[in-house]
Amino acid sequence: MIFPVFAVGVLVLFAALVFSGVRRARARQRAFQAYVTGRGWSYARRDDSKIRREGAPFGTGGSRHADNAVSGTINGKTFLTYDYQYTTGSGEDSTTHHVQVCLVALPRPVPRLQITPEGFWSRLGGGLGMQDIELESAAFNDRYRITSDEPRFAYDVLHPRTMSALLDRPPMSYRLDGHDAVTWANGRWDPRMIELRVAELCVLLDGIPGYVWSDR
């Protein structure tokens, strides 16, 4: 009789965990919907079309999907943010990863420029054969790994004033690529952080000299 009782207990615990997870997900959806209301933004509970992208954090693992997609305009910048989720491993060894993604549309298409804190994503870049670009600031080089399809573009974007502004902020991952600028971080953001993440990207974008856009 002990084993059946144990099995029932395990099933009850599993059901309770599933119910708790569903309840938290619904509460998060309601929080996003409430925050979007009145701001003229759009909300989608799930939109997996947003994750068909190249480069970190995309293209890794399986069971990829995007939840709580919010799009709109802040101070003239068109943005999109969403919860990105994927799994690595399998069975009991599987791990679910949660990443919050924020994108801002660019006025012109640009070469790829990626700026990532030294750590996992930089090691991934090294494994893909991308060479780190050394800039004028030793402090910036120590904190970030910089890679680009066009090194000259990296030097134009990351001039001393912009590097100083980024060093004054917590390390973030950034990428300019094609028509978008994107930043991402592990975990799940509170919806009230949407403006903050757009502002973080704008620190980088607003510092780009005008001639960079005109040359494009």
N, C-alpha and C positions, 0 to 999 in steps of 0.2 A: 504493500500500500504506500510505502514511502516514495517510490519512484513516481507513480501517478500524481501524488500530491505535489511533488517537486516540479513535475512537468507543468501542472496547472499553474503553479506559482510563477514559473518562468513565462508562461504565456500571458498571464495577467500583467506581469511587469513589463513585458514587451508591448502589450496593448496600451499600457499607461504611458510609456515613453512615446509611442507613435501619436497618441492623442495629445500629449503635451507639445510635441513638435508641431502638429497641425494647428493647435491653438495659438502657439507663438507666431507661426507663419501668417495666420489670418490677422492677428493683432498688428503685425508689421505692415501688412497690406492696408489695413484700415488707417494706420498712422501715415503712410505715404499718400493715400487718397485724401485724407483730411488736410495734409500739408499742401498738396497741389491745388486744392479747391481755393478759388479766389485769386490765384496767381496767374491764371491764363496759361498754365502748363498742361501737358497731356500725360496721362498715366496708363500703363498697360501692366496687368498682373504678370504676364509672361510674354516674351517676344524673343524667340531663339534666333531670329534673323540677325540680331545685333552681334552675335558672337562669331560670325563667319569672317574672321579677320586673321591677319598674320602677325607673328611676333608675340612676345610675352605680354600677358599671361595666357594667351590663347594657344590652341593647338596641342595642349598637353592633356593627357588622361582621357577619360570617357565620361559618359552621362553628363555632357555639358549642357547647361541651359542658363537663360537670363531671366531674372524675375524683377518685379518692381521697377520697370523702365519708366523714367521720367524725362520728358523732353520739353524744351521751351527756350526762352530768351532771357538773358540777364545782362543788363547794361550793353545791349546791342550785340551780345555774343550768343549764338545759337549753340545750345548744349544738349547732351544726352548723358544720363547716368543710370546705372542698373547694377543689381546684384548678379555677379557671375559665379557659377558653381560648377565644379568638375570633380571627378574622383580618380584616384590613382590606386594601384594595387588591385587585389581581387579577394573575394570571400571575406574571411575574418581579418585579413591583412589590408583591407581597403581603407582608404582615408578620403574623406570629403573635404575639399578646399573651398573656402568662401573668399571671393575677391570683389571689392567694390571698384567699379570702373566709371570714369568720367571723361567725356569727349567734348571738345569744342571745335566747331567748323572753322576752317581756315579760308581766307579770302582768295588764296592761290594754291595750287598744288605745289608741294615741296619735296625734296629728297628725304630719305629716311634719316632721322637723327634720334638716337636713343640715349637717354641719360638715366642711369640706374645706380642706386647706392651700391657700394662694394658689398658683395654678399652673394646670395643664391642666383639672382638674375644675371649678375655680372659673370659668375662662373659659367652659367648657361651660355652666355654670349661668347665666352672664351672657347667653350666646347664646340661652338658652331664656326669657329675660325675667324671671328670678328676681332679686329685689332683695336686696342684702346688708343684714343686720341689724347695726347698730352696738351693741355692748355697752359696759359701763362700763370695761372694761380695754382701753387703747390697744394694749398688747402683744398681747393676744388678737386684737383686730381686725386687727392687722398680720399675724399668722401665719395666721389662718383666715378663710374666707368662711362666713358663717352664713345659711342660708335656712330658712324655715318657712312652713307654711300658716297658722300662728297665732303671730305674733310674741310674744304674751304667754307662750306655752308655752316659747319659746326663752329668754326672760328667767328663767322659773321654773327651768328645767333648768340653765342656765349662770350660776349665781350665782358670786360671787367665789371661794369655796373650790374649786368644781369647775374654774373657769377656771385657777386657780393650779396645781391638780393636773395638768391637761392640759398646761400650759406647762412643767412639770417633766419631761415625757416627749417623745420624738421625735414630730414631727408625724404624725398618722394621719388617715385619712378615716373619718368616722362618719355613720351615719344611723339615726334612730329613725323607724319608719314602721309603723303598724298594730300588729301583734302581735310585731314583731321589732326588735331592734337589730342593726346590721350594721357591720362594719369591713372594709376591704379595702386591699390594697397590691400593687404590681406585684411580679412574681417568684414564686418557689416557696419555700414555707417548709419547713424541716425539721419532721418530725412532733413533735419535742420542743418546738416553739414554740406548740403548740395551747394549752397552759395559759397561756402568756404573752399570747396574743391575747385569750383569754377574760378574763383579768385586766385587760387594757387596756380592754375594754368595761365591765367592772364598775367601773372608776374613774369612768366617766361615770354608769352606772346607780345605783351605790350612793350617789352624791351627790344624787340626785333627792329633794327633800323629800317627806315622807309625804303632805302635803295634795294634791300633784299626782296621786298615785294615787287618793286618796279622791275627788277631784273628778271622776275618770273613771268 
